[in-house]
Amino acid sequence: QVQLVESGGGLVQPGGSLRLSCAASGSFFSVYHMGWYRQAPGKQRELVAGILTDSSTQYADSVKGRFTISRDNAKNTIYLQMNTLKPEDTAVYYCNLWRYNNNWPWGQGTQVTVSS
């Protein structure tokens, strides 16, 4: 059973930065496309950024130019560098598979709150 553990969230002022990490158990991580998702209160979970096995990336329009997704296969970890944060980025952030018909069990997520 794959376990996903997200970390790095917190409270930050508008315009600030955070770097999220997602560690996956298992040694097969490098063969999967991975994504960062977020869910704000009262809203559906949405894809924020995705990264293919060849490290090609895709971003939601709302975060283009501000967020950067990356992966370190040796560490079974993906990252999300978030810059110029806005209050509308406030959400619980999760990682999981991307571009597949199924998902691994969702982790607990990491809360990001952007507020002055």
Biopython code that builds the backbone (N, CA, C, O; Angstrom):
import numpy as np
from Bio.PDB.StructureBuilder import StructureBuilder

atoms = [
    (1, "GLN", "N", (0.850, -1.191, 0.000)),
    (1, "GLN", "CA", (0.000, 0.000, 0.000)),
    (1, "GLN", "C", (0.890, 1.246, 0.000)),
    (1, "GLN", "O", (1.715, 1.440, 0.893)),
    (2, "VAL", "N", (0.703, 2.077, -1.015)),
    (2, "VAL", "CA", (1.478, 3.308, -1.094)),
    (2, "VAL", "C", (0.975, 4.295, -0.060)),
    (2, "VAL", "O", (-0.230, 4.446, 0.139)),
    (3, "GLN", "N", (1.896, 4.956, 0.588)),
    (3, "GLN", "CA", (1.553, 6.033, 1.517)),
    (3, "GLN", "C", (2.155, 7.331, 1.023)),
    (3, "GLN", "O", (3.328, 7.391, 0.656)),
    (4, "LEU", "N", (1.342, 8.360, 1.020)),
    (4, "LEU", "CA", (1.772, 9.689, 0.604)),
    (4, "LEU", "C", (1.760, 10.600, 1.822)),
    (4, "LEU", "O", (0.776, 10.654, 2.560)),
    (5, "VAL", "N", (2.857, 11.313, 2.025)),
    (5, "VAL", "CA", (2.961, 12.213, 3.172)),
    (5, "VAL", "C", (3.356, 13.593, 2.680)),
    (5, "VAL", "O", (4.468, 13.797, 2.192)),
    (6, "GLU", "N", (2.436, 14.538, 2.812)),
    (6, "GLU", "CA", (2.675, 15.911, 2.402)),
    (6, "GLU", "C", (3.140, 16.742, 3.600)),
    (6, "GLU", "O", (2.725, 16.500, 4.734)),
    (7, "SER", "N", (3.996, 17.711, 3.336)),
    (7, "SER", "CA", (4.486, 18.590, 4.398)),
    (7, "SER", "C", (4.906, 19.929, 3.802)),
    (7, "SER", "O", (4.998, 20.087, 2.585)),
    (8, "GLY", "N", (5.156, 20.884, 4.687)),
    (8, "GLY", "CA", (5.679, 22.176, 4.260)),
    (8, "GLY", "C", (4.682, 23.313, 4.261)),
    (8, "GLY", "O", (5.049, 24.457, 3.994)),
    (9, "GLY", "N", (3.424, 23.019, 4.557)),
    (9, "GLY", "CA", (2.428, 24.077, 4.579)),
    (9, "GLY", "C", (2.589, 24.997, 5.779)),
    (9, "GLY", "O", (3.449, 24.792, 6.636)),
    (10, "GLY", "N", (1.741, 26.013, 5.815)),
    (10, "GLY", "CA", (1.792, 26.945, 6.934)),
    (10, "GLY", "C", (1.022, 28.206, 6.630)),
    (10, "GLY", "O", (0.296, 28.300, 5.641)),
    (11, "LEU", "N", (1.201, 29.176, 7.512)),
    (11, "LEU", "CA", (0.572, 30.486, 7.359)),
    (11, "LEU", "C", (1.597, 31.449, 6.767)),
    (11, "LEU", "O", (2.708, 31.577, 7.281)),
    (12, "VAL", "N", (1.222, 32.115, 5.703)),
    (12, "VAL", "CA", (2.140, 33.035, 5.038)),
    (12, "VAL", "C", (1.357, 34.266, 4.590)),
    (12, "VAL", "O", (0.168, 34.184, 4.283)),
    (13, "GLN", "N", (2.038, 35.397, 4.558)),
    (13, "GLN", "CA", (1.402, 36.624, 4.105)),
    (13, "GLN", "C", (1.298, 36.653, 2.585)),
    (13, "GLN", "O", (2.090, 36.008, 1.899)),
    (14, "PRO", "N", (0.339, 37.386, 2.061)),
    (14, "PRO", "CA", (0.264, 37.534, 0.594)),
    (14, "PRO", "C", (1.604, 38.011, 0.039)),
    (14, "PRO", "O", (2.257, 38.890, 0.602)),
    (15, "GLY", "N", (1.991, 37.405, -1.076)),
    (15, "GLY", "CA", (3.281, 37.713, -1.677)),
    (15, "GLY", "C", (4.415, 36.828, -1.198)),
    (15, "GLY", "O", (5.515, 36.869, -1.749)),
    (16, "GLY", "N", (4.155, 36.034, -0.183)),
    (16, "GLY", "CA", (5.182, 35.165, 0.373)),
    (16, "GLY", "C", (5.353, 33.878, -0.402)),
    (16, "GLY", "O", (4.718, 33.658, -1.434)),
    (17, "SER", "N", (6.231, 33.027, 0.121)),
    (17, "SER", "CA", (6.566, 31.766, -0.543)),
    (17, "SER", "C", (6.520, 30.599, 0.430)),
    (17, "SER", "O", (6.721, 30.759, 1.634)),
    (18, "LEU", "N", (6.255, 29.437, -0.114)),
    (18, "LEU", "CA", (6.328, 28.182, 0.629)),
    (18, "LEU", "C", (6.822, 27.100, -0.324)),
    (18, "LEU", "O", (6.639, 27.193, -1.538)),
    (19, "ARG", "N", (7.446, 26.079, 0.240)),
    (19, "ARG", "CA", (7.854, 24.921, -0.548)),
    (19, "ARG", "C", (7.242, 23.677, 0.077)),
    (19, "ARG", "O", (7.555, 23.325, 1.215)),
    (20, "LEU", "N", (6.382, 23.025, -0.661)),
    (20, "LEU", "CA", (5.741, 21.805, -0.196)),
    (20, "LEU", "C", (6.521, 20.585, -0.658)),
    (20, "LEU", "O", (7.146, 20.590, -1.718)),
    (21, "SER", "N", (6.472, 19.549, 0.154)),
    (21, "SER", "CA", (7.093, 18.273, -0.188)),
    (21, "SER", "C", (6.075, 17.159, -0.080)),
    (21, "SER", "O", (5.158, 17.222, 0.739)),
    (22, "CYS", "N", (6.236, 16.142, -0.902)),
    (22, "CYS", "CA", (5.385, 14.955, -0.843)),
    (22, "CYS", "C", (6.277, 13.739, -0.996)),
    (22, "CYS", "O", (6.905, 13.533, -2.034)),
    (23, "ALA", "N", (6.322, 12.938, 0.060)),
    (23, "ALA", "CA", (7.127, 11.724, 0.044)),
    (23, "ALA", "C", (6.225, 10.517, -0.150)),
    (23, "ALA", "O", (5.187, 10.393, 0.501)),
    (24, "ALA", "N", (6.625, 9.632, -1.047)),
    (24, "ALA", "CA", (5.858, 8.423, -1.330)),
    (24, "ALA", "C", (6.654, 7.197, -0.903)),
    (24, "ALA", "O", (7.853, 7.098, -1.165)),
    (25, "SER", "N", (5.975, 6.267, -0.245)),
    (25, "SER", "CA", (6.643, 5.019, 0.128)),
    (25, "SER", "C", (6.832, 4.159, -1.112)),
    (25, "SER", "O", (6.092, 4.304, -2.085)),
    (26, "GLY", "N", (7.817, 3.262, -1.086)),
    (26, "GLY", "CA", (8.033, 2.379, -2.221)),
    (26, "GLY", "C", (9.176, 2.836, -3.092)),
    (26, "GLY", "O", (9.595, 3.992, -3.031)),
    (27, "SER", "N", (9.676, 1.931, -3.900)),
    (27, "SER", "CA", (10.846, 2.229, -4.731)),
    (27, "SER", "C", (10.515, 2.371, -6.198)),
    (27, "SER", "O", (11.417, 2.352, -7.035)),
    (28, "PHE", "N", (9.257, 2.511, -6.529)),
    (28, "PHE", "CA", (8.790, 2.537, -7.913)),
    (28, "PHE", "C", (8.357, 3.934, -8.354)),
    (28, "PHE", "O", (7.812, 4.106, -9.444)),
    (29, "PHE", "N", (8.594, 4.885, -7.538)),
    (29, "PHE", "CA", (8.063, 6.236, -7.697)),
    (29, "PHE", "C", (8.362, 6.810, -9.077)),
    (29, "PHE", "O", (7.523, 7.495, -9.663)),
    (30, "SER", "N", (9.543, 6.533, -9.592)),
    (30, "SER", "CA", (9.997, 7.179, -10.818)),
    (30, "SER", "C", (9.177, 6.817, -12.051)),
    (30, "SER", "O", (9.268, 7.514, -13.062)),
    (31, "VAL", "N", (8.385, 5.761, -12.003)),
    (31, "VAL", "CA", (7.648, 5.322, -13.187)),
    (31, "VAL", "C", (6.266, 5.937, -13.278)),
    (31, "VAL", "O", (5.516, 5.616, -14.199)),
    (32, "TYR", "N", (5.909, 6.805, -12.358)),
    (32, "TYR", "CA", (4.572, 7.388, -12.340)),
    (32, "TYR", "C", (4.598, 8.890, -12.588)),
    (32, "TYR", "O", (5.509, 9.604, -12.167)),
    (33, "HIS", "N", (3.550, 9.343, -13.295)),
    (33, "HIS", "CA", (3.295, 10.775, -13.393)),
    (33, "HIS", "C", (2.622, 11.211, -12.101)),
    (33, "HIS", "O", (1.736, 10.524, -11.592)),
    (34, "MET", "N", (3.038, 12.337, -11.580)),
    (34, "MET", "CA", (2.549, 12.790, -10.275)),
    (34, "MET", "C", (1.988, 14.203, -10.354)),
    (34, "MET", "O", (2.370, 14.991, -11.219)),
    (35, "GLY", "N", (1.078, 14.508, -9.440)),
    (35, "GLY", "CA", (0.486, 15.835, -9.439)),
    (35, "GLY", "C", (0.285, 16.378, -8.042)),
    (35, "GLY", "O", (0.207, 15.633, -7.065)),
    (36, "TRP", "N", (0.205, 17.676, -7.974)),
    (36, "TRP", "CA", (-0.210, 18.380, -6.757)),
    (36, "TRP", "C", (-1.648, 18.855, -6.974)),
    (36, "TRP", "O", (-1.989, 19.397, -8.025)),
    (37, "TYR", "N", (-2.467, 18.639, -5.970)),
    (37, "TYR", "CA", (-3.866, 19.027, -6.000)),
    (37, "TYR", "C", (-4.137, 19.900, -4.780)),
    (37, "TYR", "O", (-3.359, 19.909, -3.826)),
    (38, "ARG", "N", (-5.242, 20.631, -4.820)),
    (38, "ARG", "CA", (-5.647, 21.398, -3.647)),
    (38, "ARG", "C", (-7.153, 21.408, -3.534)),
    (38, "ARG", "O", (-7.881, 21.274, -4.518)),
    (39, "GLN", "N", (-7.599, 21.571, -2.296)),
    (39, "GLN", "CA", (-9.024, 21.654, -2.031)),
    (39, "GLN", "C", (-9.275, 22.764, -1.030)),
    (39, "GLN", "O", (-8.832, 22.704, 0.117)),
    (40, "ALA", "N", (-9.986, 23.764, -1.480)),
    (40, "ALA", "CA", (-10.371, 24.872, -0.618)),
    (40, "ALA", "C", (-11.715, 24.558, 0.020)),
    (40, "ALA", "O", (-12.469, 23.743, -0.511)),
    (41, "PRO", "N", (-12.030, 25.185, 1.148)),
    (41, "PRO", "CA", (-13.313, 24.916, 1.822)),
    (41, "PRO", "C", (-14.492, 25.135, 0.883)),
    (41, "PRO", "O", (-14.603, 26.176, 0.235)),
    (42, "GLY", "N", (-15.365, 24.145, 0.819)),
    (42, "GLY", "CA", (-16.560, 24.265, -0.003)),
    (42, "GLY", "C", (-16.343, 24.075, -1.487)),
    (42, "GLY", "O", (-17.272, 24.249, -2.276)),
    (43, "LYS", "N", (-15.126, 23.718, -1.883)),
    (43, "LYS", "CA", (-14.821, 23.549, -3.300)),
    (43, "LYS", "C", (-14.317, 22.142, -3.577)),
    (43, "LYS", "O", (-13.885, 21.426, -2.674)),
    (44, "GLN", "N", (-14.381, 21.765, -4.845)),
    (44, "GLN", "CA", (-13.865, 20.457, -5.239)),
    (44, "GLN", "C", (-12.349, 20.475, -5.305)),
    (44, "GLN", "O", (-11.731, 21.524, -5.485)),
    (45, "ARG", "N", (-11.767, 19.308, -5.157)),
    (45, "ARG", "CA", (-10.331, 19.172, -5.301)),
    (45, "ARG", "C", (-9.954, 19.445, -6.755)),
    (45, "ARG", "O", (-10.626, 18.978, -7.675)),
    (46, "GLU", "N", (-8.882, 20.198, -6.957)),
    (46, "GLU", "CA", (-8.474, 20.553, -8.311)),
    (46, "GLU", "C", (-6.978, 20.310, -8.493)),
    (46, "GLU", "O", (-6.195, 20.370, -7.545)),
    (47, "LEU", "N", (-6.610, 20.033, -9.745)),
    (47, "LEU", "CA", (-5.195, 19.863, -10.067)),
    (47, "LEU", "C", (-4.522, 21.223, -10.096)),
    (47, "LEU", "O", (-5.018, 22.161, -10.721)),
    (48, "VAL", "N", (-3.399, 21.322, -9.422)),
    (48, "VAL", "CA", (-2.599, 22.548, -9.418)),
    (48, "VAL", "C", (-1.451, 22.443, -10.413)),
    (48, "VAL", "O", (-1.216, 23.354, -11.206)),
    (49, "ALA", "N", (-0.742, 21.323, -10.361)),
    (49, "ALA", "CA", (0.415, 21.118, -11.227)),
    (49, "ALA", "C", (0.677, 19.634, -11.385)),
    (49, "ALA", "O", (0.431, 18.851, -10.467)),
    (50, "GLY", "N", (1.173, 19.250, -12.543)),
    (50, "GLY", "CA", (1.508, 17.861, -12.795)),
    (50, "GLY", "C", (2.897, 17.736, -13.384)),
    (50, "GLY", "O", (3.382, 18.642, -14.062)),
    (51, "ILE", "N", (3.535, 16.602, -13.120)),
    (51, "ILE", "CA", (4.869, 16.361, -13.653)),
    (51, "ILE", "C", (4.933, 14.935, -14.183)),
    (51, "ILE", "O", (4.593, 13.980, -13.484)),
    (52, "LEU", "N", (5.375, 14.811, -15.424)),
    (52, "LEU", "CA", (5.485, 13.497, -16.050)),
    (52, "LEU", "C", (6.772, 12.813, -15.599)),
    (52, "LEU", "O", (7.604, 13.413, -14.919)),
    (53, "THR", "N", (6.921, 11.547, -15.989)),
    (53, "THR", "CA", (8.128, 10.806, -15.628)),
    (53, "THR", "C", (9.370, 11.413, -16.275)),
    (53, "THR", "O", (10.476, 11.251, -15.760)),
    (54, "ASP", "N", (9.199, 12.118, -17.410)),
    (54, "ASP", "CA", (10.355, 12.764, -18.045)),
    (54, "ASP", "C", (10.562, 14.182, -17.531)),
    (54, "ASP", "O", (11.373, 14.936, -18.069)),
    (55, "SER", "N", (9.820, 14.539, -16.481)),
    (55, "SER", "CA", (9.886, 15.846, -15.803)),
    (55, "SER", "C", (9.241, 16.983, -16.588)),
    (55, "SER", "O", (9.411, 18.147, -16.225)),
    (56, "SER", "N", (8.506, 16.673, -17.653)),
    (56, "SER", "CA", (7.675, 17.700, -18.286)),
    (56, "SER", "C", (6.598, 18.110, -17.294)),
    (56, "SER", "O", (6.152, 17.299, -16.483)),
    (57, "THR", "N", (6.183, 19.362, -17.359)),
    (57, "THR", "CA", (5.257, 19.883, -16.362)),
    (57, "THR", "C", (4.035, 20.549, -17.001)),
    (57, "THR", "O", (4.051, 20.945, -18.166)),
    (58, "GLN", "N", (2.999, 20.654, -16.209)),
    (58, "GLN", "CA", (1.771, 21.332, -16.624)),
    (58, "GLN", "C", (1.200, 22.029, -15.401)),
    (58, "GLN", "O", (1.281, 21.510, -14.288)),
    (59, "TYR", "N", (0.623, 23.205, -15.612)),
    (59, "TYR", "CA", (0.110, 23.995, -14.497)),
    (59, "TYR", "C", (-1.300, 24.487, -14.762)),
    (59, "TYR", "O", (-1.686, 24.734, -15.905)),
    (60, "ALA", "N", (-2.060, 24.625, -13.689)),
    (60, "ALA", "CA", (-3.343, 25.300, -13.787)),
    (60, "ALA", "C", (-3.077, 26.767, -14.133)),
    (60, "ALA", "O", (-2.067, 27.340, -13.724)),
    (61, "ASP", "N", (-3.990, 27.357, -14.884)),
    (61, "ASP", "CA", (-3.798, 28.750, -15.289)),
    (61, "ASP", "C", (-3.626, 29.673, -14.088)),
    (61, "ASP", "O", (-2.893, 30.660, -14.157)),
    (62, "SER", "N", (-4.298, 29.352, -12.998)),
    (62, "SER", "CA", (-4.286, 30.228, -11.829)),
    (62, "SER", "C", (-2.925, 30.288, -11.138)),
    (62, "SER", "O", (-2.679, 31.195, -10.342)),
    (63, "VAL", "N", (-2.038, 29.337, -11.432)),
    (63, "VAL", "CA", (-0.736, 29.312, -10.731)),
    (63, "VAL", "C", (0.445, 29.435, -11.683)),
    (63, "VAL", "O", (1.593, 29.474, -11.241)),
    (64, "LYS", "N", (0.179, 29.497, -12.986)),
    (64, "LYS", "CA", (1.272, 29.597, -13.954)),
    (64, "LYS", "C", (2.144, 30.809, -13.653)),
    (64, "LYS", "O", (1.645, 31.904, -13.396)),
    (65, "GLY", "N", (3.457, 30.591, -13.690)),
    (65, "GLY", "CA", (4.395, 31.671, -13.448)),
    (65, "GLY", "C", (4.676, 31.909, -11.976)),
    (65, "GLY", "O", (5.585, 32.666, -11.635)),
    (66, "ARG", "N", (3.909, 31.275, -11.099)),
    (66, "ARG", "CA", (4.108, 31.450, -9.648)),
    (66, "ARG", "C", (4.546, 30.165, -8.967)),
    (66, "ARG", "O", (5.331, 30.200, -8.019)),
    (67, "PHE", "N", (4.045, 29.035, -9.439)),
    (67, "PHE", "CA", (4.343, 27.743, -8.819)),
    (67, "PHE", "C", (5.256, 26.934, -9.735)),
    (67, "PHE", "O", (5.194, 27.047, -10.959)),
    (68, "THR", "N", (6.106, 26.113, -9.112)),
    (68, "THR", "CA", (6.983, 25.217, -9.857)),
    (68, "THR", "C", (6.962, 23.841, -9.223)),
    (68, "THR", "O", (7.243, 23.689, -8.034)),
    (69, "ILE", "N", (6.629, 22.845, -10.019)),
    (69, "ILE", "CA", (6.643, 21.462, -9.536)),
    (69, "ILE", "C", (7.938, 20.802, -9.976)),
    (69, "ILE", "O", (8.440, 21.060, -11.070)),
    (70, "SER", "N", (8.470, 19.952, -9.118)),
    (70, "SER", "CA", (9.691, 19.222, -9.456)),
    (70, "SER", "C", (9.661, 17.874, -8.760)),
    (70, "SER", "O", (8.826, 17.629, -7.890)),
    (71, "ARG", "N", (10.583, 17.002, -9.153)),
    (71, "ARG", "CA", (10.614, 15.675, -8.539)),
    (71, "ARG", "C", (12.050, 15.237, -8.323)),
    (71, "ARG", "O", (12.951, 15.605, -9.076)),
    (72, "ASP", "N", (12.242, 14.446, -7.285)),
    (72, "ASP", "CA", (13.535, 13.827, -6.996)),
    (72, "ASP", "C", (13.254, 12.341, -6.847)),
    (72, "ASP", "O", (12.855, 11.881, -5.777)),
    (73, "ASN", "N", (13.461, 11.597, -7.918)),
    (73, "ASN", "CA", (13.110, 10.179, -7.904)),
    (73, "ASN", "C", (13.958, 9.389, -6.914)),
    (73, "ASN", "O", (13.490, 8.401, -6.350)),
    (74, "ALA", "N", (15.171, 9.804, -6.704)),
    (74, "ALA", "CA", (16.036, 9.096, -5.755)),
    (74, "ALA", "C", (15.485, 9.176, -4.337)),
    (74, "ALA", "O", (15.727, 8.294, -3.513)),
    (75, "LYS", "N", (14.743, 10.246, -4.065)),
    (75, "LYS", "CA", (14.158, 10.433, -2.734)),
    (75, "LYS", "C", (12.675, 10.109, -2.701)),
    (75, "LYS", "O", (12.024, 10.290, -1.672)),
    (76, "ASN", "N", (12.130, 9.628, -3.827)),
    (76, "ASN", "CA", (10.684, 9.347, -3.903)),
    (76, "ASN", "C", (9.866, 10.555, -3.455)),
    (76, "ASN", "O", (8.899, 10.413, -2.705)),
    (77, "THR", "N", (10.251, 11.727, -3.911)),
    (77, "THR", "CA", (9.636, 12.962, -3.424)),
    (77, "THR", "C", (9.344, 13.903, -4.574)),
    (77, "THR", "O", (10.133, 14.029, -5.510)),
    (78, "ILE", "N", (8.198, 14.563, -4.492)),
    (78, "ILE", "CA", (7.923, 15.677, -5.397)),
    (78, "ILE", "C", (7.774, 16.949, -4.562)),
    (78, "ILE", "O", (7.458, 16.901, -3.373)),
    (79, "TYR", "N", (8.007, 18.068, -5.207)),
    (79, "TYR", "CA", (7.992, 19.353, -4.526)),
    (79, "TYR", "C", (7.072, 20.319, -5.264)),
    (79, "TYR", "O", (6.796, 20.165, -6.454)),
    (80, "LEU", "N", (6.612, 21.309, -4.526)),
    (80, "LEU", "CA", (5.869, 22.403, -5.135)),
    (80, "LEU", "C", (6.392, 23.704, -4.529)),
    (80, "LEU", "O", (6.116, 24.026, -3.374)),
    (81, "GLN", "N", (7.147, 24.434, -5.329)),
    (81, "GLN", "CA", (7.616, 25.748, -4.899)),
    (81, "GLN", "C", (6.535, 26.755, -5.248)),
    (81, "GLN", "O", (6.159, 26.898, -6.411)),
    (82, "MET", "N", (6.039, 27.448, -4.240)),
    (82, "MET", "CA", (4.953, 28.401, -4.427)),
    (82, "MET", "C", (5.442, 29.804, -4.092)),
    (82, "MET", "O", (5.811, 30.089, -2.952)),
    (83, "ASN", "N", (5.439, 30.660, -5.075)),
    (83, "ASN", "CA", (5.862, 32.044, -4.893)),
    (83, "ASN", "C", (4.692, 32.992, -5.139)),
    (83, "ASN", "O", (3.681, 32.615, -5.731)),
    (84, "THR", "N", (4.847, 34.199, -4.682)),
    (84, "THR", "CA", (3.829, 35.241, -4.866)),
    (84, "THR", "C", (2.448, 34.708, -4.493)),
    (84, "THR", "O", (1.496, 34.797, -5.268)),
    (85, "LEU", "N", (2.368, 34.162, -3.311)),
    (85, "LEU", "CA", (1.123, 33.531, -2.884)),
    (85, "LEU", "C", (0.015, 34.565, -2.710)),
    (85, "LEU", "O", (0.255, 35.708, -2.321)),
    (86, "LYS", "N", (-1.209, 34.124, -3.010)),
    (86, "LYS", "CA", (-2.391, 34.961, -2.927)),
    (86, "LYS", "C", (-3.382, 34.335, -1.950)),
    (86, "LYS", "O", (-3.336, 33.127, -1.715)),
    (87, "PRO", "N", (-4.272, 35.136, -1.380)),
    (87, "PRO", "CA", (-5.277, 34.552, -0.466)),
    (87, "PRO", "C", (-6.083, 33.424, -1.118)),
    (87, "PRO", "O", (-6.494, 32.487, -0.433)),
    (88, "GLU", "N", (-6.310, 33.502, -2.412)),
    (88, "GLU", "CA", (-7.067, 32.449, -3.089)),
    (88, "GLU", "C", (-6.288, 31.140, -3.240)),
    (88, "GLU", "O", (-6.844, 30.139, -3.690)),
    (89, "ASP", "N", (-5.016, 31.141, -2.871)),
    (89, "ASP", "CA", (-4.254, 29.895, -2.848)),
    (89, "ASP", "C", (-4.482, 29.108, -1.558)),
    (89, "ASP", "O", (-3.998, 27.985, -1.423)),
    (90, "THR", "N", (-5.206, 29.685, -0.627)),
    (90, "THR", "CA", (-5.494, 29.013, 0.636)),
    (90, "THR", "C", (-6.286, 27.733, 0.384)),
    (90, "THR", "O", (-7.353, 27.757, -0.230)),
    (91, "ALA", "N", (-5.748, 26.620, 0.866)),
    (91, "ALA", "CA", (-6.362, 25.310, 0.637)),
    (91, "ALA", "C", (-5.529, 24.248, 1.349)),
    (91, "ALA", "O", (-4.443, 24.522, 1.859)),
    (92, "VAL", "N", (-6.066, 23.038, 1.368)),
    (92, "VAL", "CA", (-5.266, 21.883, 1.750)),
    (92, "VAL", "C", (-4.664, 21.318, 0.468)),
    (92, "VAL", "O", (-5.377, 21.076, -0.506)),
    (93, "TYR", "N", (-3.369, 21.112, 0.473)),
    (93, "TYR", "CA", (-2.652, 20.637, -0.701)),
    (93, "TYR", "C", (-2.303, 19.160, -0.538)),
    (93, "TYR", "O", (-1.843, 18.717, 0.514)),
    (94, "TYR", "N", (-2.537, 18.420, -1.615)),
    (94, "TYR", "CA", (-2.298, 16.977, -1.649)),
    (94, "TYR", "C", (-1.463, 16.621, -2.879)),
    (94, "TYR", "O", (-1.439, 17.358, -3.864)),
    (95, "CYS", "N", (-0.789, 15.494, -2.805)),
    (95, "CYS", "CA", (-0.146, 14.947, -3.997)),
    (95, "CYS", "C", (-0.771, 13.587, -4.293)),
    (95, "CYS", "O", (-1.315, 12.935, -3.401)),
    (96, "ASN", "N", (-0.690, 13.177, -5.528)),
    (96, "ASN", "CA", (-1.182, 11.873, -5.939)),
    (96, "ASN", "C", (-0.794, 11.619, -7.388)),
    (96, "ASN", "O", (-0.115, 12.433, -8.014)),
    (97, "LEU", "N", (-1.228, 10.491, -7.907)),
    (97, "LEU", "CA", (-0.983, 10.171, -9.302)),
    (97, "LEU", "C", (-1.665, 11.203, -10.194)),
    (97, "LEU", "O", (-2.611, 11.876, -9.785)),
    (98, "TRP", "N", (-1.163, 11.311, -11.417)),
    (98, "TRP", "CA", (-1.727, 12.252, -12.384)),
    (98, "TRP", "C", (-1.790, 11.560, -13.738)),
    (98, "TRP", "O", (-0.857, 10.867, -14.143)),
    (99, "ARG", "N", (-2.927, 11.765, -14.443)),
    (99, "ARG", "CA", (-3.139, 11.192, -15.777)),
    (99, "ARG", "C", (-3.447, 9.692, -15.766)),
    (99, "ARG", "O", (-3.259, 9.006, -16.770)),
    (100, "TYR", "N", (-3.911, 9.202, -14.650)),
    (100, "TYR", "CA", (-4.350, 7.820, -14.575)),
    (100, "TYR", "C", (-5.827, 7.796, -14.206)),
    (100, "TYR", "O", (-6.380, 8.805, -13.769)),
    (101, "ASN", "N", (-6.460, 6.644, -14.382)),
    (101, "ASN", "CA", (-7.879, 6.520, -14.026)),
    (101, "ASN", "C", (-8.114, 6.246, -12.550)),
    (101, "ASN", "O", (-9.256, 6.241, -12.090)),
    (102, "ASN", "N", (-7.055, 6.023, -11.820)),
    (102, "ASN", "CA", (-7.213, 5.760, -10.397)),
    (102, "ASN", "C", (-6.206, 6.586, -9.622)),
    (102, "ASN", "O", (-5.300, 7.187, -10.199)),
    (103, "ASN", "N", (-6.373, 6.608, -8.318)),
    (103, "ASN", "CA", (-5.452, 7.303, -7.434)),
    (103, "ASN", "C", (-4.974, 6.361, -6.338)),
    (103, "ASN", "O", (-5.636, 5.374, -6.015)),
    (104, "TRP", "N", (-3.843, 6.673, -5.785)),
    (104, "TRP", "CA", (-3.418, 6.018, -4.552)),
    (104, "TRP", "C", (-4.258, 6.592, -3.410)),
    (104, "TRP", "O", (-4.915, 7.617, -3.589)),
    (105, "PRO", "N", (-4.248, 5.953, -2.249)),
    (105, "PRO", "CA", (-4.974, 6.528, -1.105)),
    (105, "PRO", "C", (-4.452, 7.940, -0.817)),
    (105, "PRO", "O", (-3.244, 8.177, -0.799)),
    (106, "TRP", "N", (-5.377, 8.864, -0.595)),
    (106, "TRP", "CA", (-4.974, 10.240, -0.342)),
    (106, "TRP", "C", (-4.303, 10.355, 1.029)),
    (106, "TRP", "O", (-4.717, 9.708, 1.990)),
    (107, "GLY", "N", (-3.272, 11.180, 1.102)),
    (107, "GLY", "CA", (-2.637, 11.474, 2.373)),
    (107, "GLY", "C", (-3.460, 12.484, 3.158)),
    (107, "GLY", "O", (-4.588, 12.810, 2.788)),
    (108, "GLN", "N", (-2.885, 12.967, 4.235)),
    (108, "GLN", "CA", (-3.610, 13.915, 5.083)),
    (108, "GLN", "C", (-3.552, 15.333, 4.528)),
    (108, "GLN", "O", (-4.298, 16.208, 4.969)),
    (109, "GLY", "N", (-2.674, 15.556, 3.569)),
    (109, "GLY", "CA", (-2.541, 16.887, 2.999)),
    (109, "GLY", "C", (-1.767, 17.820, 3.914)),
    (109, "GLY", "O", (-1.444, 17.483, 5.054)),
    (110, "THR", "N", (-1.481, 18.990, 3.391)),
    (110, "THR", "CA", (-0.815, 20.024, 4.183)),
    (110, "THR", "C", (-1.547, 21.338, 3.955)),
    (110, "THR", "O", (-1.808, 21.730, 2.818)),
    (111, "GLN", "N", (-1.873, 22.007, 5.047)),
    (111, "GLN", "CA", (-2.682, 23.231, 4.981)),
    (111, "GLN", "C", (-1.807, 24.423, 4.607)),
    (111, "GLN", "O", (-0.761, 24.660, 5.211)),
    (112, "VAL", "N", (-2.253, 25.159, 3.612)),
    (112, "VAL", "CA", (-1.617, 26.420, 3.229)),
    (112, "VAL", "C", (-2.637, 27.529, 3.446)),
    (112, "VAL", "O", (-3.735, 27.501, 2.890)),
    (113, "THR", "N", (-2.257, 28.496, 4.255)),
    (113, "THR", "CA", (-3.129, 29.636, 4.532)),
    (113, "THR", "C", (-2.384, 30.912, 4.177)),
    (113, "THR", "O", (-1.309, 31.188, 4.710)),
    (114, "VAL", "N", (-2.968, 31.685, 3.272)),
    (114, "VAL", "CA", (-2.367, 32.947, 2.844)),
    (114, "VAL", "C", (-3.243, 34.071, 3.366)),
    (114, "VAL", "O", (-4.368, 34.267, 2.907)),
    (115, "SER", "N", (-2.715, 34.801, 4.323)),
    (115, "SER", "CA", (-3.504, 35.840, 4.978)),
    (115, "SER", "C", (-2.583, 36.847, 5.633)),
    (115, "SER", "O", (-1.490, 36.513, 6.090)),
    (116, "SER", "N", (-3.042, 38.076, 5.671)),
    (116, "SER", "CA", (-2.278, 39.116, 6.355)),
    (116, "SER", "C", (-2.781, 39.276, 7.789)),
    (116, "SER", "O", (-2.264, 40.107, 8.535)),
]
sb = StructureBuilder()
sb.init_structure("model")
sb.init_model(0)
sb.init_chain("A")
sb.init_seg("    ")
for serial, (resi, resn, name, xyz) in enumerate(atoms, 1):
    if name == "N":
        sb.init_residue(resn, " ", resi, " ")
    sb.init_atom(name, np.array(xyz, "f"), 0.0, 1.0, " ", f" {name:<3s}", serial, name[0])
structure = sb.get_structure()
